[in-house]
Amino acid sequence: MRGSDIRSDSLFSYVSCEARVPATHPLRPIRSMVDEVLEVLSPDFEGMYSKVGRPSIPPEKLLRALLLQAFYSIRSERQLMEQMDYNLLFRWFAGLSMDAAIWDVTVFTKNRDRLLAGDVAQKFLSAVVAQARARNLLSDEHFSVDGTLLDAWASMKSFRPKDGGDEPPGPGRNAERDFRGEKRSNQTHASTTDPDAKLYRKADGQPSRLAFMGHVLMENRNGLVVGATVTQATGTAEREAALDLIDGLKPRGRITLGADKAYDVQAFVQDLHTRTVTPHIARNEQRKEDGTLRRSSAIDARTTHHPGYAVSLRIRKRIEEVFGWIKAAAGLRKTRHKGTDRVDWVFALNAAAYNLIRLPKLMRAA
């Protein structure tokens, strides 16, 4: 018998969002871990808000919503609010009832900026890492580090002389600019859209672009992120950020650090030795056509002959999986925010989201 196409808009529904989400849905274990992390951060939230005034968006709900943006590749906070309005799964994960009003996107953005001042993203990442460590899923001795370029939310047309001595822009929204014969560098030019973005060329033969540089410290047992930060794109940023990440790790004993050829610099290797870190860095040794050395490596034979050196060089490549997920799935190939602080905040939160995606599978396999 054919059913009738009768609408029931006027009827009440007594089914909650909780009942709509299957018990086997992959977001359920992630939601449990997120709730544990937010419980740890609750004292920090308490100190960030006034005791009087109108209630704001709960920081717990705001962070859950931002995690959904990373999990489901939602390109903007405006689209996130739109999907949360009709997606029952999103409502359940964020902690909203079926009939709760969705926040205005500008209010959501202002409340997100409040968490920026409290360095909440780094604390959230640290709490997720602590969960993994409590379940014995992290290595305490072997790590890898690397950096990647994040395209800034600024066009090359915005890269203009700091003294304002260039020609005024043409009429229209997307006016033409002629760069022919103009020598541009970070010393003389800056972006009018995002002054923190720097002009950077990844390698010879590749174009220069306005970018930030994201850095990740990964443990080698399961490839989980234990540290993440964003800096301005410079030639020494990778090595400087690596030292900062190692210092933030606070190792109890000697550790190893795997890295690519860009880190094979004598001063950096010496800095690692002073921190009781064994450098498992790919050798950057260059020879001339006649076989003589053009550039010698800072990594000696005592390190390369150790069996663990080859293991570190193989496992360190897994850090590209982190960058691939953050750029492709979480949508940070091109940043959605301006300024180093905001980009760093979002990068750290997305690194925590990467860990949360992988932890349920690792816990089941443990």
Secondary structure, 3 states (H helix, E strand, C coil): CCCCCCCCCCCCCCCCHHHHCCCCCCHHHHHHHHHHHHHHHHHHHHHHCCCCCCCCCCHHHHHHHHHHHHHCCCCCHHHHHHHHHHCHHHHHHHCCCCCCCCCCHHHHHHHHHHHHHCCHHHHHHHHHHHHHHHCCCCCCCEEEEEEEEEECCCCHHHEEECCCCCCCCCCCCCCCCCCCCCCCCCCCEEECCCCCCEEECCCCCCCCEEEEEEEEEEECCCCCEEEEEEEECCCCHHHHHHHHHHHHHCCCCCEEEEECHHHCCHHHHHHHHHCCEEEEECCCCEECCCCCEEECCCCCHHHHCCHHHHHHHHHHHHHHHHHHHHHHCCCCCECCCCCHHHHHHHHHHHHHHHHHHHHHHHHHHC
